[in-house]
């Protein structure tokens, strides 16, 4: 196989989507032309992991799967994602795309193993191809992880990695290209400088050339699609975190509105017009009745619909590009790592009372003169929790709620919680999750769901949302109490 360097792909104009798709390799040489894209039914999401950093007894590391048509798209792939897919009864062989938000380990450490399993589980004469999208360093890291573990994806499985280049945060790591993708892990110490080949400049045998995608003038990355993909476009925009990070927006292709049957059918029957005329009428062609009356489609055809999903990983803020993309979304998935809860407020109040009593006693002991107080204890306030979250590149429920209000989201789903917040189904854990959801809802005024592992959401064709609790049998092995 002859290998080429990744091609640079500029963000296409709105009319160039077909050209960008043709620039990509087909999933398998000799594959027959895919059938015309069908309209999508309900979109199903399962939260595979909702924990930040390390996993807990009741929460896995970050991961979200979307089922659109017959394809599964994965958003982040923390350690343990394969096991969560088994619990959810979703097949790895249906995964065709993986979107990575950033290169922190809790978002990518499950990817190499998942690729190997997707390959072994894949079947069919045309093979299986997985397209991976994410920030710079992802292509090199996947090569290293697969190569040094002597991993193969099987004879009929391939993958490619499209990297999103030109992030503002990439400028913080100017030596990434020269020193290799691992150099940024310890920027303040003497990191080992090994030859580039050590860091994966040679493609893996199952790898196919990917693209280096640059943003448009508004800071938006347009992700190319394949003809066999579901009828959805994907865009990315930069988020503020401690390392280069992006969020993803999925926009369904417009689906024609239905016909107001109660108004149209009586007219057609009264004049003996065949119902077969409805198809061209829905497409926008006026319908002439035998009586001479001409029906205008705009009077009988309902407006087209178009669902929009916004999936954000770790962030403390989102820029202009993401705000524009996210406007009016049906569902916003946003992190809420840290929260100031009632238990924190009670602890604060108790500490204030104790300090007041201590101060009064000390003043009395020194004859009315103010005693020198010792160093204050570490005590959380709402302001300090938010400041601490921002300092680490994360968000609170209130920050998520404010962003949902700013973009006009119709529903907000929270994830990426600190491991101290249990994701179990016991009453105490559910009370905490309800409180976290209420903090966000107080800022945005729309429905808010604090997610748990293996919770499912179904977004109907009209944007209606159904939330399904995790199956009890799947949670049996995750019922331990978090500390």
C-alpha positions in Angstrom: 0.0 0.0 0.0 1.4 3.4 -0.9 0.9 6.0 1.8 0.4 9.7 1.3 0.7 12.5 3.8 -2.7 13.6 5.2 -4.3 16.1 2.9 -5.3 19.5 4.1 -9.0 20.1 3.7 -10.4 23.7 4.0 -13.8 24.1 5.5 -16.2 23.8 2.5 -18.8 26.3 1.6 -22.4 25.3 2.1 -22.7 24.2 -1.5 -19.6 22.1 -1.5 -20.6 19.3 0.8 -20.6 16.7 -2.0 -17.1 17.8 -3.1 -15.8 17.3 0.4 -17.3 13.9 0.7 -15.7 12.8 -2.6 -12.3 13.7 -1.2 -12.6 10.9 1.3 -11.7 7.2 0.6 -14.7 4.9 0.4 -15.0 2.4 3.2 -13.9 -0.5 0.9 -12.7 -0.6 -2.7 -15.3 -2.0 -5.0 -18.2 -1.2 -2.7 -21.4 -0.7 -4.6 -23.0 2.8 -4.6 -25.0 3.3 -1.4 -28.8 3.7 -1.7 -30.4 7.1 -1.4 -30.4 8.4 2.2 -33.6 7.6 4.0 -35.3 9.9 6.5 -34.2 9.3 10.1 -36.6 8.1 12.7 -36.0 8.8 16.4 -32.4 9.5 17.4 -31.3 7.4 20.3 -28.5 8.4 22.7 -27.1 6.3 25.5 -24.7 7.8 28.1 -22.0 5.2 28.4 -19.9 7.2 30.9 -20.7 10.3 32.9 -17.8 10.6 35.3 -14.9 13.1 35.2 -11.3 12.0 35.5 -11.2 8.5 37.1 -14.2 6.1 37.2 -16.2 5.4 40.3 -18.2 2.4 41.4 -21.3 3.8 39.7 -19.9 5.9 36.9 -17.7 5.1 33.9 -15.3 7.4 32.2 -16.7 9.7 29.5 -18.6 8.3 26.5 -21.8 8.8 24.6 -23.2 6.7 21.8 -25.7 8.0 19.2 -27.8 5.6 17.0 -28.9 7.2 13.8 -30.4 4.9 11.3 -28.3 1.8 11.2 -25.1 3.6 12.2 -23.6 4.2 15.7 -21.5 7.3 16.3 -19.4 7.5 19.5 -18.5 10.8 21.3 -15.4 10.2 23.4 -14.3 6.8 24.4 -13.0 6.6 28.0 -11.7 3.4 29.6 -14.4 0.8 30.0 -16.5 2.0 27.1 -16.7 -1.5 25.5 -18.1 -3.0 28.7 -20.7 -0.2 28.9 -21.7 -1.0 25.3 -22.3 -4.6 26.3 -24.5 -3.5 29.2 -26.4 -1.3 26.8 -26.7 -4.1 24.3 -25.2 -2.0 21.5 -22.9 -3.8 19.0 -19.4 -2.4 18.4 -19.7 -3.6 14.8 -22.2 -0.8 14.0 -19.8 2.0 15.1 -18.8 3.9 12.0 -17.6 7.2 13.5 -15.8 8.3 16.7 -15.6 12.0 17.6 -13.0 12.9 20.3 -13.3 16.2 22.2 -9.8 16.3 23.5 -6.8 14.2 24.3 -7.1 13.8 28.0 -6.9 10.1 28.9 -10.3 9.8 30.4 -11.8 10.6 27.0 -9.6 8.3 24.8 -8.1 5.4 26.7 -10.9 3.1 25.6 -10.4 3.8 21.9 -7.6 1.3 20.9 -9.4 -1.7 22.5 -12.7 -0.6 21.0 -11.2 -0.5 17.5 -9.8 -4.0 17.9 -13.2 -5.3 19.0 -15.1 -3.5 16.3 -12.8 -5.2 13.8 -13.3 -8.7 15.2 -17.1 -8.2 15.5 -17.5 -6.8 12.0 -18.9 -8.9 9.3 -20.1 -8.6 5.7 -18.4 -8.7 2.3 -17.6 -5.0 2.2 -15.6 -4.9 5.4 -15.9 -2.3 8.1 -14.4 1.2 8.3 -14.3 3.5 11.3 -13.7 7.3 10.8 -12.2 9.0 13.8 -12.2 12.8 14.2 -10.5 14.9 16.8 -7.7 17.4 17.7 -4.1 17.2 16.6 -2.2 14.3 18.2 -5.0 11.8 17.9 -3.7 10.2 14.7 -0.3 9.7 16.1 -1.6 8.4 19.4 -3.8 5.8 17.8 -0.9 4.6 15.7 1.3 4.2 18.8 -1.3 2.5 20.9 -2.1 -0.1 18.1 1.5 -0.6 16.9 3.3 -1.1 20.2 0.7 -3.6 21.4 0.9 -5.6 18.1 -2.8 -5.0 17.5 -4.6 -5.8 14.3 -8.1 -4.9 13.4 -8.6 -7.9 11.2 -8.4 -8.4 7.5 -11.5 -6.5 6.6 -11.4 -3.6 9.0 -9.8 -0.2 8.4 -9.8 3.2 10.1 -8.7 6.7 9.4 -8.2 9.8 11.5 -9.2 13.3 10.5 -7.5 15.9 12.6 -8.9 19.4 13.3 -6.0 21.7 12.9 -5.7 25.4 13.7 -7.2 25.5 17.2 -6.1 28.6 19.2 -5.1 26.4 22.1 -2.6 24.5 19.9 -0.3 27.5 20.1 0.3 26.7 23.7 2.3 23.6 22.5 4.6 24.8 19.7 6.9 21.8 19.9 4.2 19.2 19.3 5.2 18.5 15.7 8.9 18.4 16.3 9.0 16.5 19.6 6.1 14.3 19.1 2.5 14.2 20.5 3.7 13.1 24.0 5.9 16.2 24.6 2.9 18.2 25.9 2.3 15.9 28.8 5.1 17.4 30.9 5.8 20.8 29.5 7.6 22.0 32.7 10.0 19.0 33.1 12.7 17.5 30.8 10.5 15.1 28.7 12.5 12.4 26.9 13.2 13.3 23.3 12.9 10.2 21.2 13.0 9.9 17.4 9.7 10.7 15.7 9.2 7.1 14.5 9.0 6.2 18.2 5.9 8.3 18.4 4.1 6.8 15.4 5.0 8.6 12.2 4.6 5.2 10.3 0.9 4.4 9.6 -0.6 1.2 11.1 -1.3 -1.5 8.5 -5.1 -1.0 9.0 -4.9 2.8 8.7 -6.1 4.7 5.7 -5.1 8.3 5.0 -7.0 10.9 6.9 -7.4 14.6 6.4 -6.1 17.7 8.2 -9.2 19.9 8.4 -8.8 23.7 8.9 -11.6 25.9 10.2 -13.6 28.5 8.2 -13.3 32.2 8.8 -15.8 31.9 11.8 -13.7 29.3 13.5 -16.0 26.3 12.5 -14.7 23.0 11.3 -16.9 21.2 8.7 -16.5 17.5 9.0 -16.8 15.7 5.6 -19.3 12.9 5.3 -19.5 9.8 3.3 -22.5 9.0 1.0 -23.3 6.0 3.3 -23.5 8.2 6.4 -26.9 9.0 8.0 -28.4 12.3 6.6 -26.7 14.5 9.2 -24.0 17.1 9.0 -21.4 17.5 11.7 -19.6 20.7 12.7 -17.0 21.4 15.4 -16.0 24.5 17.2 -13.3 25.2 19.9 -14.0 25.1 23.6 -12.0 26.6 26.5 -10.3 23.8 28.5 -6.8 23.1 29.8 -5.8 21.5 26.5 -7.0 21.9 22.8 -10.7 20.9 22.9 -13.7 21.0 20.6 -17.4 20.4 20.8 -19.6 18.9 18.1 -22.9 20.0 16.6 -25.1 17.5 14.6 -27.6 18.9 12.3 -30.1 16.7 10.5 -30.8 17.3 6.8 -34.1 19.1 6.5 -37.0 16.6 6.4 -40.1 17.7 4.4 -43.1 18.6 6.5 -46.1 16.4 6.5 -49.4 17.2 4.9 -52.4 18.5 6.8 -54.5 15.5 5.9 -57.6 16.8 7.7 -57.7 19.8 5.4 -56.5 18.3 2.2 -58.0 14.8 1.9 -61.7 16.0 2.0 -61.0 18.3 -1.0 -59.3 15.6 -3.0 -62.1 13.1 -2.4 -64.8 15.6 -3.2 -63.3 16.2 -6.6 -62.2 12.6 -7.3 -58.5 13.4 -7.3 -56.2 10.4 -6.8 -54.1 10.4 -3.6 -51.0 9.7 -5.7 -51.0 13.5 -6.4 -50.0 14.2 -2.9 -46.3 13.2 -3.5 -45.6 16.0 -6.0 -47.8 18.4 -4.0 -45.6 17.8 -0.9 -42.6 18.5 -3.1 -43.9 22.0 -3.8 -45.9 21.6 -7.0 -49.3 23.3 -7.0 -52.3 21.0 -7.5 -55.0 21.8 -10.0 -58.4 20.4 -9.1 -61.1 19.5 -11.8 -63.2 22.5 -10.6 -60.4 24.8 -11.6 -59.3 25.6 -8.1 -55.5 25.6 -7.6 -54.2 24.4 -4.3 -51.0 26.0 -3.0 -48.7 23.6 -1.1 -47.8 26.3 1.5 -51.5 26.2 2.6 -51.5 22.5 3.3 -47.9 21.3 3.8 -46.4 21.7 7.3 -43.0 23.3 7.7 -39.9 21.2 7.3 -38.2 20.0 10.5 -34.5 19.7 11.3 -33.2 18.3 14.6 -30.0 19.7 16.1 -27.9 18.1 18.8 -25.0 19.8 20.6 -22.5 17.5 22.4 -19.9 19.3 24.5 -17.1 17.6 26.5 -14.9 19.4 29.1 -15.2 23.2 29.0 -15.3 26.3 31.1 -16.5 28.5 28.2 -17.5 28.2 24.5 -16.5 30.8 21.9 -18.5 32.6 19.2 -18.3 29.8 16.7 -20.0 27.3 19.0 -22.6 29.7 20.2 -23.6 30.3 16.6 -23.7 26.6 15.8 -25.7 25.7 18.9 -28.5 28.3 18.6 -31.9 26.7 18.9 -30.7 23.2 19.5 -33.2 20.5 20.5 -30.7 19.0 23.0 -27.6 20.4 24.6 -25.2 18.0 26.4 -23.0 20.0 28.7 -20.7 19.1 31.5 -21.3 20.0 35.2 -18.2 18.7 37.0 -18.5 20.6 40.3 -21.5 21.9 42.2 -22.3 23.8 45.4 -25.0 21.8 47.0 -27.2 22.1 50.1 -24.8 20.0 52.1 -22.0 22.5 51.3 -24.3 25.4 52.3 -25.1 23.7 55.6 -21.4 23.0 56.3 -20.6 26.7 55.6 -23.4 27.9 57.9 -22.2 25.6 60.7 -18.7 26.7 60.3 -19.7 30.4 60.4 -21.6 29.8 63.7 -18.6 27.9 65.1 -16.2 30.7 64.1 -18.5 33.4 65.7 -18.7 31.5 69.0 -14.9 30.9 69.0 -14.3 34.6 68.3 -16.6 35.8 71.1 -14.8 33.4 73.5 -11.4 34.6 72.4 -12.3 38.3 72.8 -13.6 37.7 76.3 -10.4 35.8 77.3 -8.2 38.8 76.4 -10.2 41.4 78.1 -12.3 42.6 75.2 -9.4 42.9 72.8 -9.7 41.1 69.4 -7.6 38.0 69.4 -5.4 37.1 66.5 -7.3 34.5 64.5 -5.5 31.5 63.0 -5.5 30.6 59.3 -9.0 30.1 57.9 -10.0 26.6 57.1 -10.7 25.5 53.5 -14.4 26.1 53.1 -16.4 26.0 49.9 -18.7 28.8 48.8 -20.8 29.0 45.6 -18.3 31.5 44.2 -15.3 29.5 45.2 -16.7 26.3 43.6 -17.3 28.1 40.3 -13.9 29.8 40.4 -12.3 26.4 41.1 -14.2 24.8 38.2 -13.1 27.5 35.8 -9.5 27.3 36.9 -9.5 23.6 35.9 -11.4 24.2 32.7 -14.7 22.8 33.9 -18.2 24.0 34.6 -20.9 24.1 37.3 -24.6 23.3 36.8 -25.4 27.0 36.9 -22.8 27.7 34.1 -24.3 25.0 32.0 -27.8 26.4 32.6 -26.7 29.9 31.6 -25.2 28.6 28.4 -28.4 26.7 27.6 -30.3 29.9 28.0 -27.9 31.9 25.9 -28.2 29.5 22.9 -31.9 28.8 23.3 -31.6 25.1 24.0 -34.9 23.2 24.3 -33.5 20.6 26.7 -30.3 20.3 28.7 -28.5 17.1 29.7 -25.7 17.3 32.2 -22.8 14.9 32.4 -19.1 14.6 33.4 -19.7 14.8 37.1 -17.1 14.6 39.8 -16.6 11.1 41.1 -17.9 12.2 44.5 -21.4 12.4 43.1 -22.8 8.9 43.0 -24.6 7.7 39.8 -26.4 4.9 41.6 -30.2 4.4 41.7 -30.5 4.7 45.5 -32.6 7.5 47.0 -29.6 9.5 48.3 -27.9 9.6 45.0 -31.1 10.5 43.1 -31.7 13.4 45.5 -28.2 14.8 44.8 -28.8 14.5 41.0 -32.2 16.2 41.3 -30.5 19.1 43.2 -27.8 19.4 40.5 -30.4 19.5 37.8 -32.5 22.1 39.7 -29.4 24.4 39.9 -29.1 24.3 36.1 -32.8 24.6 35.6 -32.9 27.8 37.7 -30.7 29.4 35.2 -32.3 28.3 31.9 -35.9 27.6 32.6 -36.1 24.5 30.4 -36.1 20.8 31.1 -32.8 19.5 32.6 -31.6 15.9 33.1 -28.7 15.0 35.3 -27.6 11.9 33.5 -26.5 8.5 34.9 -24.5 5.8 33.2 -26.6 3.8 30.7 -29.4 6.3 30.7 -31.1 6.6 27.3 -32.6 9.6 25.5 -34.7 9.4 22.4 -35.2 12.5 20.3 -38.3 12.2 18.2 -38.7 13.5 14.7 -40.6 16.6 16.0 -38.0 17.3 18.7 -39.9 15.6 21.5 -37.6 14.0 24.1 -38.1 10.8 26.0 -35.7 10.0 28.9 -35.4 6.3 29.9 -33.7 5.3 33.2 -30.8 2.9 33.1 -32.0 -0.8 33.0 -31.9 -2.3 36.5 -30.1 -5.5 35.3 -27.3 -3.4 33.8 -26.9 -1.5 37.1 -26.7 -4.6 39.3 -22.9 -4.6 38.9 -22.7 -0.9 39.4 -24.7 -0.5 42.6 -21.8 0.1 44.9 -21.8 3.3 46.9 -19.2 5.9 45.9 -17.0 7.5 48.5 
